């Protein structure tokens, strides 16, 4: 049997259904984002961990120049070792059918006998290469699909200076290459980079590595210390050109995947609180107004025997009802999009399957937060009213005290119209209600500013990475370190307008407990194709000594300009030097140290060397250049910056537009929820006053002006506050989404502020005009009978 108060509860919900729905949609956004982010994160984590376990993904990785296979026996004796597997790996140039530009491949050797024991690849189509056939390879599935490389088809590769025809035996997926990117790139390019699995003997013969290896993977026993194993492995590999062992955290594919998971966590932390806070204010507005209208009913209920807790519980249940509606909508939307976003990630990261795991914790957390939000939002209004005695509650509230104040004198001085004076008095007499409206609209502006900021950040990143700091058309990776004479040789390449040599060496930075692995690049005097830029965008002059460090890395290491840092060179002569940080730079993509070329080679006691070439190319000569690169033994890889920029921009723009569309909808929902509820409350409170204006001869437009103009004025006041909050929101987003690989610059343009403002003001005006229609249809006689 439904109680009297519960029947009243259902009637109240039905009567204010539009306001309930407006609040519920705002609340649902916060719930959906929380469920979506946590659900997608849990699904991706479970999928990753399941595949890692099934394929025995290694815990520690290391590379060397050339180490004897017998060294694996000593590696296996390291404390904490469970399994060890050595192999041969190198980058090669590929000549793909129907493709003018050269592609890149990474050759990975398979064991001499049997299948790999670590990082086990999954055969999707066909079979593994025959160990006795040096011309057979299995290729990564996406690369095969991009070039229609069905088993049995062939293509050509430059292996250690020799052009070889390779036959495809199958398609593979590997936990090592969930996110397969070539050197110097950030986004997978399935058409230009692929993984090639080759038999051990074929790889050893191709790269002159008989009886040797240059990569090793280790799996540890439970509880083993990764840092201790890394140190021991480094000691063993140092004599053989080891470049620094590392755990999974620095394995490229795993690092990118973990970065995406971290960004999902950041989204779950940053976004939902905005919607929950706005929802709490909206609930306070609606419940407070409803209680004010039902003041006499509350007194009557108390008079007939209902206790204060019962009446308070009734209104709290009303707020919970609003929360339940928003919660159910949010759960449905969050679960729906979580599965689809996880599915998109599964395709983006080349998972062989998807382990969809519902996140009960996210549902419980979001449910608890949603209920807490609406209850806390209603508590103040409920407590202020239900504690009144029956006699006081049944009496009309004391009328507001009207007197001419400063506002009236200012209005008279400015000769404001009567309708404008009504707006001014309303704002002064109910500042709390006005503040709630301002806060809600400002929150909407901030969400949109933080969303559109992504375009500003990406534009700045592209400008920095592909126009300002890196002006080269392409970069050639050399198979071996060579003398600077190779720069002169490269000037004869077809279409070469400008050539600059680069030397990059792997180093390990140490400062206190912090440690970083990265590349140190020798910066030649007068370099124009590769420039070093400061945080303000200006070029940083290369000092005659010391190193120039990216600002983000300096912050991570707790360093600043003028401090000393330990730099261990992981190339011969493998020395450690204490160098001063002479300046900090801004690098949007990647992180590299820079040092004066002369100072670096003096420090290493070596003559100048080059292992990469930056070229500025005449586009008309590209076909001839591509053809020559495919037949040049000295080149082991090529980075086509123009193609890379186009792919990066296309991919980022596609993802950004989707994200901005979602954020725009969320921002509009906040605005509609705030302005619509504020307008409905004003209409219910001032219907007698507005009807009186009609009787006195004011037109519908003049009466509507009182309602609409006040809301639009509050929206305009909220805009600069929203700009400020949006900037803070953008700063939090930039910090949360930046990694060691990508640094989001904090740049918010006028276009971003203007776009966010336009969307919010249009949504606010539409919401106010929607309520204006109710005002136009109001029954004047009924409104005049209503008590003020």
C-alpha positions in Angstrom: 0.0 0.0 0.0 1.5 3.3 -1.1 1.5 5.9 1.7 0.0 9.4 1.3 3.5 11.0 1.2 4.7 8.6 -1.4 1.6 9.3 -3.6 2.4 13.0 -3.2 6.0 12.3 -4.2 4.9 10.6 -7.5 2.6 13.5 -8.2 5.4 16.0 -7.6 7.8 14.2 -9.9 5.2 14.0 -12.6 4.4 17.7 -12.2 8.0 18.9 -12.5 9.1 16.3 -15.0 10.8 18.7 -17.3 13.0 20.1 -14.5 13.7 16.6 -13.2 14.8 15.6 -16.7 17.0 18.6 -17.1 18.8 17.9 -13.8 18.9 14.2 -14.5 20.7 14.7 -17.8 23.4 16.8 -16.2 23.8 14.2 -13.5 23.8 11.4 -16.1 26.7 13.0 -17.9 28.9 12.7 -14.8 27.8 9.2 -14.1 28.3 8.1 -17.8 31.8 9.6 -17.9 32.8 7.8 -14.7 31.3 4.5 -15.8 32.7 4.9 -19.4 36.2 5.7 -18.3 36.4 3.1 -15.6 34.7 0.4 -17.7 37.0 1.0 -20.8 40.0 1.1 -18.5 39.2 -2.1 -16.8 38.3 -3.9 -20.1 41.6 -2.8 -21.7 43.6 -3.7 -18.6 42.1 -7.1 -18.4 42.6 -7.7 -22.1 46.2 -6.6 -21.9 47.0 -8.6 -18.9 45.2 -11.7 -20.3 47.2 -11.6 -23.5 50.5 -10.7 -21.7 50.0 -13.8 -19.5 49.0 -16.1 -22.4 51.9 -15.0 -24.6 54.4 -14.8 -21.7 55.2 -11.2 -22.3 58.7 -10.4 -21.0 59.4 -8.3 -17.9 62.8 -6.9 -18.8 64.2 -6.0 -22.2 67.7 -5.1 -23.4 69.7 -4.4 -26.6 73.4 -4.6 -27.4 75.6 -4.1 -30.5 76.7 -7.8 -30.7 76.7 -10.2 -27.8 77.7 -13.9 -28.0 74.8 -16.4 -27.6 76.8 -18.1 -24.9 76.1 -15.1 -22.7 72.5 -16.2 -22.3 73.8 -18.9 -19.9 75.2 -16.2 -17.6 72.0 -14.1 -18.0 69.9 -17.1 -16.9 71.9 -17.2 -13.6 70.8 -13.8 -12.6 68.8 -13.9 -9.3 65.1 -13.8 -10.1 65.3 -15.1 -13.6 62.6 -17.5 -14.9 63.2 -17.5 -18.7 65.5 -15.8 -21.1 65.4 -15.5 -24.9 67.9 -13.9 -27.2 67.2 -12.9 -30.8 68.3 -10.7 -33.7 66.5 -7.6 -34.7 67.1 -4.6 -37.0 65.3 -2.1 -39.2 65.2 -2.5 -42.9 64.0 -0.6 -46.0 61.1 -2.3 -47.8 60.1 -1.9 -51.5 56.4 -2.7 -51.5 54.4 -3.4 -54.7 52.5 -0.4 -56.0 54.1 2.0 -53.4 56.5 4.7 -54.7 57.7 5.7 -51.2 60.0 3.3 -49.3 58.4 1.5 -46.3 60.2 0.4 -43.2 60.2 -2.9 -41.5 61.6 -4.3 -38.3 63.0 -7.8 -38.7 62.7 -10.1 -35.6 64.3 -13.5 -35.6 62.5 -16.6 -34.4 64.3 -19.4 -32.5 66.4 -21.9 -34.4 64.1 -24.7 -33.3 60.6 -24.6 -32.1 58.5 -21.5 -31.2 59.5 -18.5 -29.1 59.3 -19.0 -25.3 58.7 -15.3 -24.6 56.6 -12.7 -26.4 54.9 -15.5 -28.3 53.3 -14.2 -31.5 49.8 -15.3 -32.4 49.5 -16.7 -36.0 46.3 -15.3 -37.4 46.6 -16.5 -41.0 49.0 -19.1 -42.5 52.0 -20.4 -40.7 55.4 -19.5 -39.2 58.4 -19.3 -41.6 60.4 -22.4 -42.3 63.6 -22.1 -40.2 65.5 -23.6 -43.2 64.2 -21.0 -45.7 66.0 -17.7 -45.5 63.5 -16.0 -47.9 60.4 -16.7 -45.8 58.8 -14.2 -43.4 55.6 -13.8 -41.4 54.4 -10.2 -41.3 52.3 -8.2 -38.8 48.6 -8.5 -39.7 47.8 -4.8 -40.3 50.8 -4.4 -42.6 49.7 -7.4 -44.5 46.1 -6.1 -44.8 47.4 -2.7 -45.9 49.4 -4.3 -48.8 47.2 -7.3 -49.5 50.0 -9.6 -48.6 48.2 -13.0 -48.7 50.4 -16.0 -47.8 52.5 -16.9 -50.8 52.9 -13.3 -52.1 56.3 -11.6 -52.2 58.0 -8.2 -51.8 61.5 -6.9 -51.6 63.6 -5.7 -48.7 67.1 -4.2 -48.3 68.8 -6.5 -45.8 72.2 -5.2 -44.7 72.8 -3.7 -48.1 71.4 -6.6 -50.2 68.1 -6.5 -52.1 66.2 -9.7 -51.2 62.8 -11.0 -52.3 60.8 -12.3 -49.3 57.8 -14.5 -49.4 55.0 -14.2 -46.9 54.0 -17.3 -45.0 51.5 -15.9 -42.5 50.1 -13.0 -40.5 51.0 -12.4 -36.9 50.0 -10.4 -33.8 52.4 -9.9 -31.0 52.2 -8.5 -27.4 55.4 -6.6 -28.2 53.7 -4.7 -31.0 50.2 -3.9 -29.8 51.1 -0.4 -30.8 53.5 -0.8 -33.7 55.3 2.4 -34.7 58.4 3.1 -36.6 61.4 5.2 -35.4 60.6 8.8 -34.7 56.8 8.4 -35.2 53.9 8.6 -32.7 51.0 7.0 -34.6 51.0 3.6 -36.3 51.2 3.8 -40.1 50.2 0.3 -41.3 51.1 1.1 -44.9 54.7 2.3 -44.1 55.8 0.2 -41.2 55.5 -3.5 -40.4 57.1 -6.2 -38.4 58.8 -9.2 -40.2 59.4 -12.5 -38.4 62.3 -14.4 -39.9 64.0 -17.7 -39.1 67.1 -17.3 -37.0 69.6 -18.6 -39.5 68.2 -16.3 -42.2 68.4 -13.2 -39.9 71.9 -14.1 -38.7 73.2 -14.5 -42.2 71.4 -11.3 -43.4 72.9 -9.1 -40.6 76.2 -10.9 -40.0 75.2 -12.1 -36.5 76.1 -15.8 -36.6 76.5 -17.0 -33.0 75.4 -13.7 -31.7 72.4 -11.6 -30.6 71.5 -8.0 -30.2 68.2 -8.2 -28.2 67.3 -10.2 -25.2 64.1 -10.6 -23.2 63.7 -11.8 -19.7 60.8 -13.1 -17.7 61.2 -12.9 -13.9 60.0 -15.0 -11.0 57.2 -13.6 -8.8 58.6 -11.1 -6.4 61.9 -10.6 -8.2 63.3 -7.1 -8.2 63.2 -5.5 -11.7 65.8 -2.8 -10.8 68.2 -5.4 -9.5 67.8 -7.6 -12.6 68.3 -4.5 -14.8 71.5 -3.6 -13.1 72.9 -7.2 -13.3 71.9 -7.4 -17.0 73.5 -4.0 -17.7 76.8 -5.3 -16.2 76.8 -8.4 -18.4 75.9 -6.5 -21.6 78.1 -3.4 -21.1 81.2 -5.0 -22.8 79.1 -5.9 -25.8 77.6 -2.4 -26.5 74.5 -2.7 -24.2 72.3 0.4 -24.5 70.6 0.0 -21.1 68.2 -2.7 -19.9 64.7 -1.6 -18.9 61.4 -3.0 -17.6 58.1 -3.0 -19.3 57.5 0.7 -18.5 60.0 1.7 -21.2 58.9 -0.9 -23.8 57.5 1.2 -26.5 54.2 -0.5 -27.2 53.4 -1.0 -23.5 54.3 2.6 -22.7 51.8 3.9 -25.3 49.1 1.6 -24.1 49.7 2.6 -20.4 49.6 6.2 -21.5 46.1 5.7 -22.9 45.0 4.0 -19.7 46.4 6.8 -17.6 44.4 9.3 -19.8 41.2 7.3 -19.1 42.0 7.6 -15.4 42.5 11.4 -15.7 39.2 11.7 -17.6 37.4 9.8 -14.8 39.0 12.2 -12.2 38.7 15.6 -13.9 35.3 15.6 -15.6 32.6 14.0 -13.3 33.0 16.4 -10.4 32.0 19.3 -12.7 28.6 17.6 -13.4 28.1 16.5 -9.9 28.6 19.9 -8.4 26.3 21.6 -11.0 23.7 18.9 -10.3 23.8 19.6 -6.6 23.2 23.3 -7.1 20.3 22.5 -9.5 18.7 20.2 -7.0 19.0 22.8 -4.3 17.3 25.4 -6.6 14.4 23.1 -7.5 13.8 21.5 -4.1 14.2 24.9 -2.4 11.6 26.5 -4.6 9.2 23.5 -4.3 9.4 23.6 -0.5 8.8 27.4 -0.5 5.6 26.8 -2.6 4.5 24.1 -0.3 5.2 25.9 2.9 1.6 25.8 4.1 1.2 22.2 3.1 4.2 21.4 5.3 2.5 23.2 8.2 -0.7 21.3 7.6 1.1 17.9 7.5 2.8 18.7 10.8 -0.5 19.8 12.3 -2.2 16.4 11.4 0.6 14.4 13.0 3.4 13.9 10.5 6.8 14.3 12.2 9.7 16.4 11.1 11.8 13.4 10.1 8.9 12.0 8.0 8.5 15.3 6.1 12.3 15.7 5.7 12.5 12.1 4.4 9.7 12.9 1.9 11.7 15.8 0.3 14.9 13.9 0.4 13.2 11.0 -1.3 12.1 13.4 -4.0 15.7 14.5 -4.5 16.8 10.8 -4.6 14.1 10.2 -7.2 15.7 12.9 -9.4 19.1 11.2 -8.7 17.8 7.7 -9.6 16.5 9.0 -13.0 19.9 10.5 -13.8 21.7 7.5 -12.5 19.8 5.0 -14.7 20.3 7.2 -17.8 24.0 7.6 -16.9 24.5 3.9 -16.3 22.9 3.0 -19.6 24.9 5.5 -21.5 28.2 4.7 -19.7 27.8 0.9 -20.3 26.8 1.4 -23.9 29.8 3.6 -24.8 32.3 1.8 -22.6 32.0 -1.4 -24.6 32.3 0.5 -27.9 35.2 2.6 -26.8 37.0 -0.5 -25.6 36.3 -2.1 -28.9 37.8 0.9 -30.8 40.9 0.7 -28.6 41.1 -3.0 -29.3 41.3 -2.3 -33.0 43.6 0.7 -32.5 46.0 -1.3 -30.4 45.8 -4.6 -32.4 44.5 -6.8 -29.7 43.6 -10.3 -30.9 40.5 -10.4 -28.7 38.6 -8.3 -26.2 37.9 -9.3 -22.6 34.9 -7.2 -21.8 34.6 -6.9 -18.0 31.8 -4.9 -16.5 33.1 -2.6 -13.8 30.9 -3.1 -10.7 33.1 -0.8 -8.7 32.4 2.1 -11.2 28.6 1.4 -10.9 28.7 1.4 -7.2 31.0 4.5 -7.0 28.9 6.5 -9.5 25.7 5.4 -7.8 27.0 6.5 -4.4 28.2 9.8 -5.7 25.0 10.5 -7.6 22.8 9.9 -4.5 25.2 11.8 -2.3 25.1 14.7 -4.8 21.3 15.1 -4.8 20.9 14.5 -1.1 23.6 17.1 -0.2 22.0 19.5 -2.8 18.6 19.2 -1.1 19.7 19.1 2.6 20.0 22.9 3.1 16.6 23.6 1.6 15.0 20.8 3.5 16.5 21.7 6.8 15.6 25.3 6.5 11.9 24.5 6.0 10.9 21.4 7.9 12.2 22.7 11.2 9.5 25.3 11.3 6.6 24.8 13.7 3.1 24.1 12.2 1.8 27.6 13.1 4.8 29.4 11.5 4.8 27.1 8.5 1.1 27.6 7.8 1.5 31.4 7.9 2.7 33.2 4.8 6.4 34.1 4.9 7.3 37.6 5.9 7.2 39.8 2.8 10.5 41.1 1.5 11.5 44.5 2.8 11.2 46.9 -0.1 13.1 50.2 0.2 14.9 52.4 -2.2 18.6 51.7 -2.2 21.7 52.3 -4.2 20.4 50.3 -7.1 17.3 52.5 -7.4 19.3 55.6 -7.2 21.7 54.3 -9.9 18.7 53.3 -12.1 17.1 56.7 -11.7 20.4 58.4 -12.6 20.8 56.2 -15.7 17.1 56.5 -16.5 16.6 52.8 -16.8 13.3 51.4 -17.9 11.0 50.0 -15.4 11.4 46.5 -16.7 15.2 46.8 -16.4 14.8 48.1 -12.8 12.8 44.9 -12.1 15.7 42.8 -13.2 18.2 44.8 -11.2 16.0 44.5 -8.0 15.6 40.8 -8.6 19.4 40.3 -8.7 19.9 42.3 -5.6 17.2 40.6 -3.6 18.1 37.0 -4.5 21.8 37.0 -5.0 22.1 33.3 -4.0 19.9 32.2 -6.8 21.7 34.4 -9.3 25.1 33.0 -8.1 23.9 29.5 -8.7 22.9 30.4 -12.3 26.2 32.1 -12.9 28.2 29.2 -11.5 26.3 26.7 -13.7 26.7 28.6 -16.9 30.4 29.3 -16.0 30.9 25.5 -15.6 29.4 25.0 -19.0 31.8 27.5 -20.6 34.8 25.9 -18.8 33.9 22.5 -20.1 33.8 23.8 -23.7 37.0 25.9 -23.3 38.8 22.8 -22.0 37.4 20.8 -24.9 38.3 23.3 -27.7 41.7 23.8 -26.1 42.7 20.5 -27.6 42.6 22.0 -31.1 44.8 24.8 -29.9 47.3 22.4 -28.3 47.4 20.1 -31.3 47.9 23.0 -33.7 50.8 24.2 -31.6 52.3 20.7 -31.5 52.1 20.3 -35.2 53.6 23.7 -35.8 56.4 23.0 -33.4 57.2 19.4 -34.5 56.8 19.8 -38.2 57.4 23.5 -39.0 59.4 25.3 -36.3 61.8 22.8 -34.7 61.9 20.2 -37.5 62.0 21.7 -41.0 63.3 18.6 -42.8 61.3 16.9 -45.5 62.7 13.5 -44.5 65.3 11.9 -42.3 67.5 9.0 -43.3 68.7 6.5 -40.7 72.1 5.1 -41.5 72.9 1.5 -40.9 76.3 2.4 -39.4 77.8 5.5 -37.9 79.8 7.3 -40.6 82.1 10.3 -41.0 80.7 13.8 -41.9 81.7 13.1 -45.4 78.4 11.3 -45.9 76.7 14.7 -45.8 78.5 15.7 -48.9 77.6 12.4 -50.6 73.9 12.9 -49.7 73.9 16.3 -51.5 74.0 14.3 -54.7 70.7 12.6 -54.0 67.8 13.5 -56.4 66.1 16.7 -55.3 68.3 17.3 -52.2 68.1 21.1 -51.6 69.7 21.0 -48.1 71.4 18.3 -46.1 72.4 18.3 -42.4 74.1 15.5 -40.5 73.0 14.5 -37.0 74.6 12.3 -34.4 72.3 10.9 -31.7 73.5 8.7 -28.8 71.5 6.9 -26.1 72.2 8.2 -22.6 71.0 7.6 -19.1 70.3 10.6 -16.9 70.5 10.3 -13.1 69.6 12.9 -10.5 69.0 11.6 -7.0 66.5 8.7 -7.1 65.3 9.7 -10.6 66.5 8.1 -13.8 65.6 8.7 -17.4 66.7 7.1 -20.7 66.7 9.2 -23.9 68.6 10.4 -26.9 71.3 13.1 -26.8 71.7 14.9 -30.1 74.7 16.7 -31.3 73.6 20.1 -32.5 75.8 21.6 -35.3 76.5 25.3 -35.5 74.1 27.0 -37.8 71.7 24.1 -38.1 68.5 25.2 -39.9 66.6 21.9 -40.5 66.6 20.9 -36.8 66.3 23.7 -34.4 66.0 23.8 -30.6 63.2 26.0 -29.3 62.6 27.5 -25.9 59.3 27.4 -24.0 58.4 30.8 -25.6 59.0 29.5 -29.1 62.2 31.3 -29.8 65.3 29.5 -30.9 67.7 28.6 -28.1 71.4 29.3 -28.9 73.5 26.2 -28.3 76.0 27.0 -25.5 79.6 25.9 -26.0 79.3 23.5 -23.0 76.6 21.7 -21.0 73.3 20.3 -22.2 70.0 21.7 -23.1 67.1 19.8 -21.6 63.3 19.7 -22.3 61.4 21.6 -19.6 59.0 18.7 -18.9 61.9 16.3 -18.3 63.7 18.8 -16.1 60.5 19.1 -14.0 60.2 15.3 -13.7 63.8 15.1 -12.6 63.5 18.0 -10.2 66.1 20.1 -12.1 66.3 23.6 -13.6 68.7 25.6 -15.6 72.1 25.9 -13.9 71.8 22.5 -12.1 74.2 19.6 -12.7 73.0 16.2 -14.0 74.8 12.9 -14.3 74.8 11.8 -18.0 75.9 8.2 -18.7 76.7 7.5 -22.4 75.5 4.1 -23.5 77.9 4.1 -26.5 81.7 3.8 -26.5 83.6 4.9 -24.6 80.6 4.4 -22.2 81.6 7.0 -19.7 79.6 9.0 -17.2 79.9 12.8 -17.0 78.5 15.5 -14.7 77.1 18.2 -17.0 75.4 21.5 -16.4 71.9 22.2 -17.7 72.5 25.5 -19.5 68.9 26.0 -20.8 65.5 24.3 -21.0 63.5 23.8 -24.2 60.0 22.9 -25.2 59.4 19.7 -27.2 55.8 18.7 -28.0 56.7 15.3 -29.4 59.4 13.2 -28.0 62.1 14.2 -25.5 65.8 14.6 -26.5 68.8 16.3 -24.9 70.9 18.6 -27.1 74.5 19.5 -26.9 76.9 21.6 -29.0 78.4 19.2 -31.6 82.0 20.3 -31.0 81.6 20.0 -27.2 80.0 16.6 -27.4 82.8 15.0 -29.6 85.5 16.7 -27.4 83.8 15.1 -24.4 83.8 11.7 -26.0 87.3 12.2 -27.4 86.2 11.3 -30.9 86.1 12.9 -34.3 82.7 14.1 -35.6 80.3 11.3 -36.6 76.9 11.1 -38.3 74.2 8.4 -37.9 71.2 10.3 -39.4 70.7 12.8 -42.2 68.0 15.5 -42.4 67.1 16.5 -45.9 65.1 19.3 -47.4 63.7 17.9 -50.7 62.3 19.3 -53.9 58.9 17.5 -54.0 59.1 17.1 -57.8 62.1 14.8 -57.4 60.6 12.6 -54.7 59.9 9.6 -57.0 63.6 9.5 -58.1 64.7 10.0 -54.5 62.5 7.2 -53.3 63.8 4.9 -56.0 67.4 5.6 -55.0 66.7 5.1 -51.2 65.4 1.7 -52.0 68.7 0.6 -53.4 71.1 2.4 -51.0 72.7 -0.1 -48.6 73.8 2.6 -46.2 70.2 3.5 -45.3 68.4 1.4 -42.8 65.3 3.5 -42.3 63.5 6.6 -43.5 61.2 9.1 -41.8 58.9 10.9 -44.2 58.0 14.0 -42.2 55.4 15.4 -44.7 53.6 12.1 -44.8 53.9 11.7 -41.1 52.5 15.2 -40.5 49.5 14.5 -42.8 48.8 11.2 -41.0 49.2 12.7 -37.6 46.9 15.7 -38.3 44.3 13.4 -40.0 44.2 11.0 -37.1 44.2 13.6 -34.4 41.6 15.7 -36.1 39.3 12.7 -36.5 39.6 11.8 -32.8 39.4 15.5 -31.7 36.2 16.1 -33.6 34.6 13.2 -31.9 35.7 14.3 -28.5 34.7 17.9 -29.1 31.2 16.8 -30.2 30.8 14.9 -27.0 32.1 17.7 -24.8 29.9 20.2 -26.7 26.8 18.1 -25.9 27.9 17.9 -22.3 28.4 21.7 -22.1 25.0 22.4 -23.7 23.3 20.0 -21.3 24.8 21.9 -18.3 23.6 25.2 -19.8 20.1 24.0 -20.6 19.8 22.3 -17.2 20.9 25.5 -15.3 19.1 28.2 -17.4 15.9 26.2 -17.9 15.5 25.4 -14.2 16.3 29.0 -13.3 13.7 30.3 -15.8 11.0 27.9 -14.6 11.6 28.9 -11.0 11.4 32.6 -11.8 8.2 32.0 -13.8 6.6 30.2 -10.9 7.7 32.8 -8.4 6.9 35.9 -10.4 3.8 34.8 -12.4 1.6 37.2 -10.3 4.1 40.0 -10.9 4.4 39.3 -14.6 0.7 38.9 -15.1 0.2 42.3 -13.4 2.4 43.9 -16.0 0.2 42.5 -18.8 -2.9 44.0 -17.0 -1.1 47.4 -16.8 -0.6 47.4 -20.5 2.9 46.0 -21.1 3.2 43.8 -24.2 4.2 40.2 -24.2 7.6 41.1 -25.5 8.2 43.6 -22.7 7.1 41.1 -20.1 9.2 38.4 -21.6 12.2 40.8 -21.5 12.0 40.8 -17.7 12.5 37.0 -17.7 14.8 36.5 -20.6 17.1 39.5 -20.2 17.8 38.6 -16.6 18.9 35.1 -17.5 21.0 36.4 -20.4 22.6 39.0 -18.2 23.6 36.3 -15.7 25.0 34.2 -18.6 27.1 37.1 -19.8 28.4 37.6 -16.3 29.3 33.9 -16.1 31.3 33.9 -19.4 34.6 35.5 -18.1 34.4 33.3 -15.0 34.0 30.3 -17.3 37.0 31.5 -19.3 39.1 31.5 -16.1 37.8 28.1 -14.9 38.2 26.7 -18.5 41.9 27.8 -18.5 42.4 26.0 -15.2 40.6 23.0 -16.5 42.7 23.1 -19.7 45.9 23.3 -17.5 44.7 20.2 -15.6 44.0 18.4 -18.9 47.4 19.3 -20.3 49.1 18.0 -17.2 47.0 14.8 -17.0 47.3 13.9 -20.7 51.1 14.8 -21.1 53.5 11.9 -21.0 57.2 11.4 -21.6 56.4 11.0 -25.3 53.8 13.8 -25.8 53.7 17.2 -24.0 50.5 19.2 -24.5 51.3 22.9 -24.6 48.9 25.0 -22.6 47.7 27.4 -25.3 44.1 28.7 -25.4 43.3 31.0 -28.3 40.6 33.7 -28.7 38.8 31.4 -31.1 38.4 28.8 -28.4 37.0 31.4 -25.9 34.8 32.8 -28.6 33.4 29.4 -29.8 32.7 28.3 -26.2 31.0 31.6 -25.5 28.8 31.4 -28.6 27.6 27.9 -27.9 26.7 28.6 -24.3 24.9 31.9 -25.0 22.9 30.3 -27.8 22.0 27.3 -25.6 21.0 29.7 -22.7 18.9 31.9 -25.0 17.1 28.8 -26.4 16.4 27.6 -22.9 15.0 30.9 -21.8 12.9 31.2 -24.9 11.5 27.8 -24.3 10.2 29.0 -20.9 9.0 32.2 -22.5 6.5 30.2 -24.5 5.0 29.2 -21.2 4.9 32.8 -20.1 3.1 33.8 -23.4 0.4 31.2 -22.7 0.0 32.0 -19.0 -3.6 32.5 -17.8 -3.6 36.1 -16.5 -6.7 35.7 -14.3 -5.3 32.6 -12.7 -1.9 34.2 -12.2 -3.5 37.2 -10.6 -5.4 35.0 -8.1 -2.1 33.4 -7.0 -0.7 34.7 -3.8 2.8 36.3 -4.0 
